[in-house]
């Protein structure tokens, strides 16, 4: 099943570009031709991809199994079968070990066993059973968060998928099970949002053998139900029972072929159906897509190279020939960031002034001098009631005695009750200020896009420092309201500034 010469020359080039940006931990900014695999949970995505390889190598189980994008690069080789990950210099000859490594890498790149991340995992599989092909396996669409998952899991996965399929050069492999209404297919609905004309979408209908008796998917397979320019391919995957019984994929392929050849409704489409045919279709479609995209990619690359050369020229004056210089350069970057961040707050380093809305420290100024007084004004003070309370409190404090001056205890008690009125406005002011500081930190860090990992670490540290300041304030207010002398020392401000 060797691929044609055009694919042998084109796909490795695209793979190298994807690998380069994955190493940096970021999505490739170039609009590279690729095929994104989209489908809901349990739609048969994993079975389709494993059928291409002829091996079981993908994680399986309930809930969200694919929690990070998996860039799967299939490369024809007439030698031994093996897999290679971009994040480790090791050949995996055992495909069970490949599955374990995928699971381990997903855990390393996400928060806990239920979290998701948009940072891709790159896997190359060399085999004589594959055609040269590159696919991006994306997390399955879900509606409800299970225990341990973020409450916004549906939006997180949807946004992650959209980040790939919104690109004009991305072909969408929309996988839909035949035993549910195609009009309600999550994959097709998402594809139509970014590809309403259906020019970039390839439909795959799975589980044809599980349809109710007397029903069929002929209208869908013949492209009459929801038309796509690239059409549909039907496949029959292994059942869960067959997977548990360790039925080989080769056996499943033979049964799939017999299913289409012997089925009274689908037999006239037998040559156009099945996973082997799907792999051929994708191989041909991707080749044509890459050829059509080459001029645009060259233009994009020229712009990126020009931008990088400009950035390199900015660093020409920095000698990084010994071990001390990189650390010095890092300190320069951090000092420059601190200066610009402080300037955004104080308004003296902004390169341009916003003439349409308040920005930077001006927003904090408005919180303190407009929002805070307005919130305080909502609380009316009844002077007569305060005087009556003070008189009663003084008499109660003196008891049977009498005196000329007001006891300190009575004065402090009245002050505490009045100061308590400022609690809610003060907390509002503190939280609003914290939000502005975080936003300013994120906007200032955009200038560190050349160093994505440094930027990520810096943003994380700043968020923690700013939030720790708010936590200190909340604790201090609580101690003050409880008349507790054990308030924490105010050391967070110094940490933040450093």
C-alpha positions in Angstrom: 0.0 0.0 0.0 2.8 2.4 -0.8 1.7 6.0 -1.4 2.4 8.0 -4.5 5.6 10.0 -5.0 3.9 13.4 -4.5 2.9 12.5 -1.0 6.3 11.1 -0.2 7.8 14.5 -1.0 5.1 16.8 0.5 3.9 15.3 3.8 7.3 15.1 5.5 7.8 18.8 4.9 4.5 19.6 6.5 5.3 17.2 9.4 8.6 18.9 10.1 6.8 22.3 10.4 4.3 20.8 12.8 7.0 19.1 14.9 9.0 22.4 15.1 6.1 24.3 16.7 5.0 21.4 18.9 8.5 21.4 20.4 7.8 25.0 21.4 4.6 24.0 23.0 2.4 26.1 20.7 0.0 25.7 17.8 1.7 26.3 14.5 0.9 29.9 13.3 1.1 28.8 9.7 -2.1 27.7 8.1 -0.8 24.2 7.3 -2.8 21.7 5.3 -3.9 19.0 7.7 -6.9 16.8 8.5 -8.6 17.3 11.9 -10.6 14.3 13.2 -13.8 15.6 14.9 -16.6 13.5 16.5 -18.5 13.0 19.7 -17.5 10.6 22.4 -18.1 7.0 21.4 -18.6 7.9 17.8 -15.9 5.5 16.7 -12.9 7.9 16.2 -10.3 5.7 17.9 -11.4 2.6 16.0 -11.2 4.4 12.6 -7.6 5.6 13.4 -6.5 2.2 14.7 -7.9 0.6 11.5 -5.6 2.8 9.4 -2.6 1.4 11.3 -3.8 -2.1 11.8 -2.8 -2.0 15.5 -4.4 -1.2 18.9 -2.5 1.7 20.2 -5.0 4.4 21.4 -6.3 4.8 25.0 -9.8 3.6 25.5 -12.3 3.9 28.3 -15.3 5.9 29.5 -15.6 9.7 29.4 -13.0 11.8 27.7 -10.1 9.6 26.7 -8.4 12.0 24.3 -7.6 15.0 26.5 -4.9 16.6 24.3 -4.7 16.9 20.5 -2.8 13.9 19.0 -0.9 14.7 15.8 -0.7 11.3 14.2 1.9 11.0 11.4 1.6 7.8 9.5 4.7 7.1 7.4 5.1 4.2 5.0 8.1 1.9 5.7 8.9 -1.5 4.4 11.0 -2.3 7.5 9.9 -3.0 11.0 6.8 -1.3 12.6 7.5 1.1 15.4 6.4 4.4 16.9 8.3 7.6 17.9 7.1 10.5 20.0 8.5 14.0 19.6 8.9 14.4 23.4 11.2 11.4 23.9 14.1 9.9 21.9 13.0 6.3 21.9 11.6 3.8 19.4 8.5 2.0 20.7 8.3 -1.5 19.1 5.4 -2.6 21.3 2.1 -0.8 20.5 0.8 -1.4 24.0 3.7 0.7 25.2 2.7 3.4 22.8 -0.8 3.5 24.4 0.7 3.7 27.9 3.0 6.6 26.8 0.1 8.5 25.3 -1.8 8.1 28.5 1.2 9.2 30.6 1.9 12.2 28.4 -1.7 13.3 28.6 -1.5 13.2 32.4 1.8 15.2 32.3 0.3 17.9 30.2 -3.1 18.3 32.0 -4.2 19.1 35.5 -5.3 15.8 36.9 -6.8 12.8 35.1 -9.9 14.7 33.9 -8.3 17.9 32.6 -7.8 18.9 29.0 -5.0 20.8 27.3 -4.5 22.3 23.8 -0.8 21.4 23.7 -0.5 18.6 21.1 1.3 15.2 21.4 3.2 14.3 18.3 3.4 10.6 17.3 5.0 9.1 14.2 4.1 5.5 13.2 6.2 3.7 10.6 4.6 0.7 9.0 4.2 -1.1 5.7 0.4 -1.2 6.3 -0.2 2.6 6.1 -0.3 5.3 3.5 1.6 8.5 4.2 -1.0 10.5 6.1 -1.1 13.1 8.9 -4.2 13.4 11.1 -5.0 15.5 14.2 -7.1 13.5 16.6 -9.0 16.0 18.7 -10.9 15.3 22.0 -14.4 14.0 21.6 -17.3 16.5 22.0 -19.2 16.2 25.3 -22.2 17.9 26.8 -21.9 17.3 30.5 -18.9 17.5 32.9 -18.4 14.4 35.0 -16.9 14.4 38.5 -13.4 15.8 38.4 -13.8 17.7 35.1 -13.9 21.4 34.8 -17.5 22.7 34.7 -16.8 24.4 31.4 -15.5 21.2 29.8 -17.9 21.5 26.8 -16.7 25.0 26.0 -13.0 24.1 26.5 -13.2 21.2 24.1 -15.3 23.1 21.6 -12.8 26.1 21.6 -9.9 23.7 21.2 -11.5 22.0 18.2 -12.5 25.4 16.7 -8.8 26.5 17.0 -7.9 23.9 14.4 -11.0 23.6 12.1 -11.5 27.3 11.6 -8.4 27.5 9.5 -9.1 27.5 5.8 -6.4 24.9 5.0 -7.7 22.4 7.5 -9.8 19.5 6.1 -12.4 18.2 8.6 -12.9 14.5 9.0 -16.4 14.6 10.6 -17.2 11.2 12.2 -20.9 10.4 12.9 -22.4 7.1 14.1 -25.1 5.7 11.8 -27.3 4.6 14.7 -28.2 8.2 15.5 -29.8 10.9 13.5 -27.3 12.4 11.1 -29.0 15.8 11.3 -28.1 15.9 15.0 -24.5 14.9 14.4 -22.2 17.1 16.7 -19.3 16.7 14.2 -21.3 17.9 11.2 -22.9 20.7 13.1 -19.5 22.0 14.2 -18.1 21.6 10.7 -20.9 23.5 9.1 -20.2 26.5 11.4 -16.8 27.0 9.8 -17.4 25.3 6.5 -21.1 26.1 5.6 -20.6 25.1 1.9 -19.1 21.7 2.9 -16.0 22.2 0.7 -13.5 21.2 3.4 -15.5 18.4 5.1 -15.2 14.7 4.6 -18.0 12.7 6.2 -17.4 9.3 7.8 -20.4 7.1 8.8 -19.5 4.5 11.5 -21.5 1.7 13.2 -23.5 0.9 10.0 -23.9 -2.7 11.4 -25.6 -1.4 14.5 -28.6 0.3 12.9 -32.1 -0.9 13.7 -33.5 -3.6 11.5 -35.3 -2.1 8.5 -33.3 1.1 8.5 -30.2 2.1 6.5 -27.9 5.1 5.8 -28.0 5.0 2.0 -29.2 8.6 1.6 -26.3 9.8 3.7 -23.7 7.6 2.0 -24.9 8.7 -1.5 -24.5 12.3 -0.3 -28.2 13.2 -0.6 -29.1 13.9 3.1 -26.5 16.5 4.1 -24.5 17.1 0.9 -20.7 17.5 1.2 -18.4 18.4 -1.7 -16.0 15.6 -0.7 -18.7 13.1 0.1 -19.1 10.3 2.7 -17.3 7.0 3.4 -19.0 4.3 5.4 -17.0 2.0 7.8 -17.7 -0.9 10.1 -15.6 -0.8 13.3 -14.9 -3.6 15.7 -17.6 -4.0 18.4 -16.7 -3.6 22.1 -17.0 -7.3 22.4 -14.6 -7.9 19.6 -12.1 -5.5 21.2 -12.4 -7.3 24.5 -11.9 -10.7 22.8 -8.8 -9.3 21.2 -10.1 -9.8 17.6 -7.4 -8.6 15.3 -7.9 -5.6 13.0 -7.1 -7.7 10.0 -10.0 -10.0 10.8 -12.2 -6.9 11.4 -11.2 -5.6 7.9 -12.2 -8.9 6.3 -15.6 -8.8 8.1 -16.1 -5.2 7.1 -15.4 -6.0 3.4 -17.9 -8.9 3.6 -20.5 -6.7 5.2 -20.5 -4.2 2.3 -20.3 -6.9 -0.4 -23.2 -8.9 1.0 -25.4 -6.1 2.3 -28.5 -5.8 0.0 -28.6 -2.0 0.3 -24.9 -1.2 0.3 -23.4 -3.8 -2.1 -23.4 -1.5 -5.1 -21.2 0.9 -3.0 -18.8 -1.8 -1.7 -15.8 -0.5 -3.6 -16.2 3.0 -2.2 -16.7 1.9 1.4 -14.5 0.6 4.2 -11.4 1.8 6.2 -8.9 0.9 3.5 -10.9 3.0 1.0 -11.2 5.8 3.5 -7.4 5.8 3.9 -6.9 6.1 0.2 -9.4 8.9 -0.1 -7.7 10.9 2.7 -4.3 10.3 1.1 -5.5 11.6 -2.2 -7.5 14.5 -0.7 -4.6 15.6 1.4 -2.1 15.5 -1.5 -4.4 17.7 -3.7 -5.0 20.0 -0.7 -1.3 20.4 0.0 -0.5 21.1 -3.7 -3.2 23.8 -3.9 -1.9 25.4 -0.6 1.8 25.5 -1.5 1.8 29.1 -2.9 -0.1 30.5 0.1 2.3 28.6 2.5 5.3 30.0 0.7 3.9 33.5 1.2 3.2 32.9 4.9 6.7 31.5 5.4 8.3 34.5 3.7 6.5 36.8 6.1 7.4 34.7 9.1 11.1 34.6 8.1 11.1 38.4 7.6 9.6 38.9 11.1 12.1 36.5 12.7 15.0 38.1 11.0 13.9 41.5 12.4 13.7 40.0 15.9 17.1 38.4 15.5 18.6 41.8 14.5 17.3 43.2 17.8 19.3 40.7 19.7 22.5 41.0 17.7 24.1 43.2 20.3 23.8 40.5 23.0 26.7 38.1 23.2 25.5 34.7 24.4 28.8 32.9 23.9 29.3 32.0 27.6 27.1 30.6 30.4 26.7 33.9 32.2 25.2 35.8 29.3 21.9 33.9 29.0 21.2 34.6 32.6 22.0 38.2 32.1 19.7 38.3 29.0 16.9 36.7 31.1 17.3 39.4 33.7 17.1 42.1 31.0 13.9 40.6 29.7 12.4 40.4 33.2 13.5 44.0 34.1 12.1 45.3 30.8 8.8 43.5 31.5 8.7 44.9 35.1 9.3 48.4 33.8 6.6 48.2 31.2 4.1 46.6 33.6 4.8 49.3 36.2 4.5 51.9 33.4 1.1 50.5 32.4 -0.1 51.1 36.0 1.4 54.5 36.3 0.9 55.7 32.7 4.4 56.8 31.8 5.7 54.1 29.4 2.8 53.4 27.1 3.9 53.7 23.5 0.4 54.9 22.5 -2.4 56.5 24.4 -5.9 55.1 24.1 -8.3 57.9 23.0 -11.5 55.8 23.1 -11.5 54.2 26.6 -9.7 54.1 29.9 -6.7 51.8 30.0 -4.0 50.7 32.4 -3.7 52.5 35.7 -6.5 54.9 34.8 -8.9 52.0 35.3 -7.6 51.5 38.8 -7.9 55.3 39.5 -11.5 55.2 38.5 -12.1 52.2 40.9 -10.6 54.1 43.8 -12.0 57.6 43.2 -15.3 56.9 41.5 -16.5 53.4 42.0 -15.4 53.1 45.7 -17.1 56.5 46.8 -20.2 55.5 44.9 -20.4 52.1 46.7 -19.9 53.8 50.1 -22.6 56.4 49.3 -25.1 53.5 49.1 -24.8 53.1 52.9 -26.7 56.0 54.6 -25.6 56.9 58.2 -28.3 57.9 60.7 -26.5 60.4 63.0 -29.2 60.5 65.6 -29.1 56.7 65.8 -25.3 56.8 66.2 -25.5 59.4 69.0 -28.2 57.4 70.8 -26.1 54.2 70.5 -23.0 56.0 71.8 -25.0 57.4 74.8 -26.4 54.0 75.7 -23.0 52.3 75.3 -21.2 54.9 77.5 -23.8 54.4 80.3 -23.5 50.6 80.1 -19.7 50.8 80.2 -19.7 53.0 83.3 -22.3 50.9 85.1 -23.1 52.3 88.5 -20.3 54.9 88.2 -20.3 58.3 86.5 -17.5 60.2 84.8 -16.6 63.3 82.8 -14.8 61.7 79.7 -16.0 59.1 77.2 -14.5 55.7 78.0 -12.0 54.5 75.2 -13.8 51.1 75.0 -17.1 52.8 74.1 -15.4 54.9 71.4 -13.7 51.9 69.8 -16.9 49.9 69.7 -18.8 52.6 67.9 -15.9 53.1 65.5 -15.8 49.3 64.8 -19.5 49.3 63.9 -19.1 52.3 61.6 -16.0 50.9 59.9 -17.8 47.6 59.3 -20.0 49.6 56.8 -16.9 49.9 54.6 -16.3 46.1 54.4 -18.4 45.4 51.2 -17.2 48.4 49.2 -13.6 47.7 50.2 -13.8 44.1 49.0 -15.4 45.2 45.8 -12.6 47.7 45.2 -9.9 45.1 46.0 -11.4 42.5 43.7 -11.9 44.9 40.9 -8.3 46.2 41.2 -7.0 42.6 41.3 -8.8 41.9 38.0 -7.3 44.9 36.3 -3.8 44.0 37.5 -4.2 40.5 36.1 -5.5 41.9 32.8 -2.6 44.3 32.6 -0.1 41.5 33.3 -1.5 39.4 30.5 -1.6 42.2 28.0 2.0 43.2 28.8 3.2 39.6 28.5 2.0 39.5 24.9 5.3 41.2 24.0 7.1 38.0 25.2 5.5 35.9 22.5 9.0 35.1 21.2 9.5 33.1 24.5 6.2 31.2 25.0 7.4 29.1 27.9 8.9 32.1 29.8 5.7 34.0 29.1 3.5 31.2 30.5 5.7 30.9 33.6 5.7 34.7 34.2 1.9 34.9 33.8 1.4 32.1 36.3 3.7 33.7 38.9 2.0 37.1 38.5 -1.5 35.7 38.9 -0.4 33.9 42.1 1.2 37.0 43.5 -1.7 39.2 42.8 -4.2 36.7 44.2 -2.1 36.2 47.3 -2.4 39.9 47.8 -6.1 39.7 47.8 -6.1 36.7 50.1 -3.9 38.7 52.5 -6.3 41.6 52.4 -9.3 39.3 53.1 -7.5 37.7 56.0 -6.5 41.1 57.4 -10.1 42.4 57.2 -11.3 39.3 59.0 -8.7 39.7 61.7 -9.5 43.4 62.1 -13.3 42.7 62.3 -12.6 40.1 65.0 -10.3 42.4 66.9 -7.5 39.9 66.3 -3.9 41.1 66.7 -2.5 38.1 64.7 -2.9 39.6 61.3 -0.2 38.4 58.8 2.7 40.5 57.9 2.2 42.4 54.7 5.0 40.8 52.7 3.2 40.0 49.5 3.6 43.5 48.0 7.3 43.2 48.1 7.2 39.8 46.5 5.0 41.1 43.7 7.3 44.1 43.0 10.4 41.9 43.0 
